[in-house]
Amino acid sequence: MMEIDNISNKTADRILGIFLIVCATLGTYGNALSLVFFKNQKSNSGNKLFYQKFHTIISGVDLVICVAQIPVIQSLIVGREKDSLFFQEDTICYAWAGLWAIVQPLSFYSITALSYCKLFALMNPYKRLPLYLPCRFLLPLSWLCFF
């Protein structure tokens, strides 16, 4: 029976690490720009303000996901060693795992909730969407991550 330590391929890990560097860099830059854009956008229209708030939440969550890739990238580049900088301490491992368990499903659920809101807006074009609706969708859905 082969041990887990002997399974990793250092070349494949480094290629994946480089790929994650490119994706995380582009994602961080793009999500930071969209977060600033949606945060600074001014609107008096109720539905436009609603979607602005929703897109701000999605951009923020995706920005956290991109930044959370840094420990994974570092671990892949150095060869998945236990002595890697970020995963050397158990506290950092547990904190990262907890963060990942929250933000990854929250990103999926926020996109799903946005799709349902757009469907609702298409079915009822003259009805104004309430501003608290993103919180109403995201809070119960984020609790599903833990169960």
C-alpha positions as CSV (number, residue, x, y, z in Angstrom):
1,M,0.0,0.0,0.0
2,M,1.4,3.4,-1.0
3,E,1.7,6.2,1.5
4,I,0.1,9.6,0.8
5,D,3.5,11.4,0.9
6,N,4.7,9.4,-2.2
7,I,1.6,10.2,-4.3
8,S,2.3,13.9,-5.1
9,N,4.0,14.8,-8.3
10,K,6.3,17.9,-7.8
11,T,6.2,19.0,-11.4
12,A,2.4,18.8,-11.6
13,D,2.1,20.6,-8.2
14,R,4.3,23.4,-9.5
15,I,2.4,23.7,-12.7
16,L,-0.9,23.8,-10.8
17,G,0.7,26.4,-8.4
18,I,1.7,28.6,-11.3
19,F,-1.8,28.3,-12.8
20,L,-3.3,29.3,-9.5
21,I,-1.0,32.3,-9.3
22,V,-2.2,33.5,-12.6
23,C,-5.9,32.9,-11.7
24,A,-5.6,34.4,-8.2
25,T,-3.8,37.4,-9.5
26,L,-6.3,38.1,-12.3
27,G,-9.2,37.3,-9.9
28,T,-8.0,39.5,-7.2
29,Y,-7.4,42.4,-9.6
30,G,-10.8,42.0,-11.4
31,N,-12.8,41.5,-8.2
32,A,-11.1,44.4,-6.5
33,L,-12.0,46.7,-9.5
34,S,-15.6,45.5,-9.6
35,L,-15.9,45.9,-5.8
36,V,-14.7,49.5,-6.0
37,F,-17.0,50.1,-9.1
38,F,-20.1,48.7,-7.5
39,K,-19.4,50.4,-4.1
40,N,-18.9,53.8,-5.7
41,Q,-21.8,53.6,-8.2
42,K,-24.6,56.1,-7.4
43,S,-28.3,55.3,-8.1
44,N,-31.7,56.3,-7.1
45,S,-33.5,53.5,-8.8
46,G,-34.6,50.8,-6.3
47,N,-33.8,47.7,-8.5
48,K,-30.5,49.2,-9.7
49,L,-29.5,49.8,-6.1
50,F,-30.6,46.2,-5.2
51,Y,-28.4,44.7,-7.9
52,Q,-25.5,47.1,-7.0
53,K,-25.7,45.8,-3.4
54,F,-25.9,42.2,-4.6
55,H,-22.9,42.5,-7.0
56,T,-20.9,44.2,-4.2
57,I,-21.5,41.2,-2.0
58,I,-20.5,38.7,-4.8
59,S,-17.3,40.7,-5.6
60,G,-16.3,40.8,-2.0
61,V,-16.8,37.1,-1.5
62,D,-14.9,36.3,-4.7
63,L,-12.1,38.6,-3.7
64,V,-11.8,36.7,-0.4
65,I,-11.7,33.4,-2.4
66,C,-8.9,34.7,-4.6
67,V,-6.8,35.8,-1.6
68,A,-7.5,32.5,0.2
69,Q,-5.6,30.8,-2.6
70,I,-2.3,32.1,-1.3
71,P,-1.6,29.3,1.2
72,V,-2.6,26.7,-1.3
73,I,-0.2,28.2,-3.9
74,Q,2.6,28.4,-1.5
75,S,2.1,24.8,-0.4
76,L,2.0,23.6,-4.0
77,I,5.2,25.5,-5.0
78,V,7.3,24.2,-2.1
79,G,6.1,20.6,-2.6
80,R,3.4,20.0,0.0
81,E,5.8,19.9,2.8
82,K,4.6,20.1,6.4
83,D,7.1,22.9,7.0
84,S,5.5,25.2,4.5
85,L,5.0,28.7,5.7
86,F,1.2,29.0,6.0
87,F,0.3,25.4,6.9
88,Q,3.1,24.9,9.4
89,E,0.8,25.6,12.4
90,D,-2.5,23.7,13.0
91,T,-4.2,27.0,14.0
92,I,-3.7,28.5,10.5
93,C,-4.8,25.2,8.9
94,Y,-8.1,25.2,10.9
95,A,-8.7,28.9,10.3
96,W,-8.1,28.5,6.5
97,A,-10.3,25.4,6.4
98,G,-13.1,27.3,8.3
99,L,-12.8,30.3,6.0
100,W,-12.9,28.1,2.9
101,A,-15.9,26.2,4.2
102,I,-17.8,29.5,4.5
103,V,-16.8,31.5,1.4
104,Q,-16.8,28.9,-1.3
105,P,-20.4,27.8,-0.8
106,L,-21.4,31.4,-0.1
107,S,-20.1,32.3,-3.6
108,F,-22.1,29.5,-5.2
109,Y,-25.3,30.4,-3.2
110,S,-25.0,34.2,-3.9
111,I,-24.8,33.5,-7.7
112,T,-27.8,31.2,-7.4
113,A,-29.7,33.8,-5.4
114,L,-28.8,36.5,-8.0
115,S,-30.2,34.2,-10.7
116,Y,-33.4,33.8,-8.9
117,C,-33.7,37.5,-8.3
118,K,-33.2,38.2,-12.0
119,L,-35.8,35.6,-12.8
120,F,-38.2,37.3,-10.4
121,A,-37.4,40.7,-11.9
122,L,-38.1,39.4,-15.4
123,M,-41.4,37.8,-14.3
124,N,-42.5,41.0,-12.4
125,P,-40.8,43.9,-14.3
126,Y,-42.7,46.7,-12.5
127,K,-42.3,45.3,-9.0
128,R,-39.5,46.9,-6.9
129,L,-37.1,44.4,-5.3
130,P,-36.5,45.2,-1.6
131,L,-32.9,46.1,-0.6
132,Y,-32.8,43.6,2.3
133,L,-33.4,40.7,-0.1
134,P,-29.7,39.8,-0.6
135,C,-29.4,39.4,3.1
136,R,-32.6,37.4,3.2
137,F,-31.2,35.0,0.6
138,L,-27.6,34.8,1.7
139,L,-27.9,34.3,5.5
140,P,-30.1,31.2,5.4
141,L,-28.1,29.8,2.5
142,S,-24.8,30.3,4.3
143,W,-26.1,28.3,7.3
144,L,-26.5,25.4,4.9
145,C,-22.7,25.2,4.6
146,F,-22.5,24.0,8.2
147,F,-25.1,21.2,7.9
